[in-house]
Every structure is written in structure tokens, then in C-alpha cells.
Amino acid sequence: MRVMRILIVEDDRDAASYLVKAFREAGHVADHAADGETGLALAEDGPYDVLVIDRMLPKRDGLSLIGELRRKGRETPVLILSALGQVDDRVKGLRAGGDDYLPKPYSFSELLARVEVLSRRRATGAPDTLYRVGDLELDRLTHRVARAGEEILLQPREFRLLEYLMKNAGQVVTRTMLLEHVWDYHFDPQTNVIDVHVSRLRSKIDKGFDRPLIHTIRGAGYSVRA
């Protein structure tokens, strides 16, 4: 496992302490800044692999911090943490220069996985906002989806569903995970809302192509893989 150096910019003392402790227990180096100005100074000076930045910060808000880093040519990957989790909020965060956006509340296991992905992408030089599975592409900034070069128009919920599946490409995504991260629901996963949307998505993504990309894993969930 490669050790990452992570900067956490978070004004909530308890939340910051939890994250620093959790990242260190996972074997990584974690520093903390309690406001946007301190975070900017540390991010400019420190050789960090990933920055985890809250949106609402004292002295300088998170989006302003990220924008200033990008203006100065700092390309360190940024994951935005925020209680603001609507589509418009996420789009603003990504357009401000963020590479990923995780609404609060969140699970640390998912946060860690996303930070690891951002760190790997930086190491390989892969684009941070583009997901690819086989001949399927999804651009998180432009909300463009295309397969074999042919653009596919999706409804907002369908886009979120495909985005989450592609973000976890090759892994089994359970119904509960989809309810929590795509619908923000926390109830009985036996509801058929997922089946309906996956069926619609599959008709747009796989219909007319020789090789299906969206797979049903019986008794477990779904997976996107080439």
C-alpha cells in the first residue's frame, strides 16, 4: 500500500479529529487546517497527494480556496466534503476545480476509497472527471455520456445512477448502496425503484450493442464492467 499525504481543511474540530485519526489508522499521513486561509497556505507549501476540503469554512470558503489553488497552477486532487449535496451544489464544486464531491453524512470507507482513487489518478495522469468502462464514457463536468462515440441522453437520476456504477466499475454495487448514494434513501431495499431505473438505463446504454456493460449480480446487486 502506498502511503498518502493528505491535507484536511475542516473547521469542525470533532469531524477533523475523526478524519485525521481515521486516515492515520489507515496508514497515511494526515494534516489539518481549521480555516480556508491556513488551508491555502499549507496546500501551496506542502507536497500533498490529495486535499479533502469542506465547502463552508471561516476566512476563506472552500470553493474560493480551490479556485485560488487552480489559478496558481496547483493541480493537487481535491475532494470536496459538504452538507450541500444537491446536483447544483456538486456541479458548482466540480466547476470550481474540485475533482470529486462527497455529501455529508458519509462513510469513511467510501471517503478513503475515493481519496485512493484520486491519488492513483494523479500518479498515472488519468483525467479526474472522466470515467471509462469499455467503449462507454461519462464526463462528470459536462454531463456528457457516450458509447462508441455516440452520445446518449440521460435524465438526471439516470446520470447519477450510471455515475455511481462507473465510479465503482468492476465491483458489485448493492441495492442499499444505490438507495443511499443515488436516491439518498434509507429504507427497505426491496423497493422496485432501483429495478425500474436500472432497466431504463440498460435500454439506453446496452441496447443495440453486442456487449452488455450493465450486469445484474443475482442476490447481490449490479455491476458495470466491460
Secondary structure as UniProt FT lines:
FT   STRAND          5..9
FT   HELIX           13..25
FT   TURN            26..27
FT   STRAND          29..33
FT   HELIX           36..45
FT   STRAND          50..54
FT   HELIX           62..71
FT   TURN            72..73
FT   STRAND          78..82
FT   HELIX           87..95
FT   TURN            96..97
FT   STRAND          100..103
FT   HELIX           108..124
FT   STRAND          130..133
FT   TURN            134..135
FT   STRAND          136..139
FT   TURN            140..143
FT   STRAND          144..147
FT   TURN            148..149
FT   STRAND          150..152
FT   HELIX           156..167
FT   TURN            168..170
FT   STRAND          173..174
FT   HELIX           175..181
FT   TURN            189..190
FT   HELIX           193..205
FT   TURN            206..208
FT   STRAND          214..217
FT   TURN            218..220
FT   STRAND          221..224
//
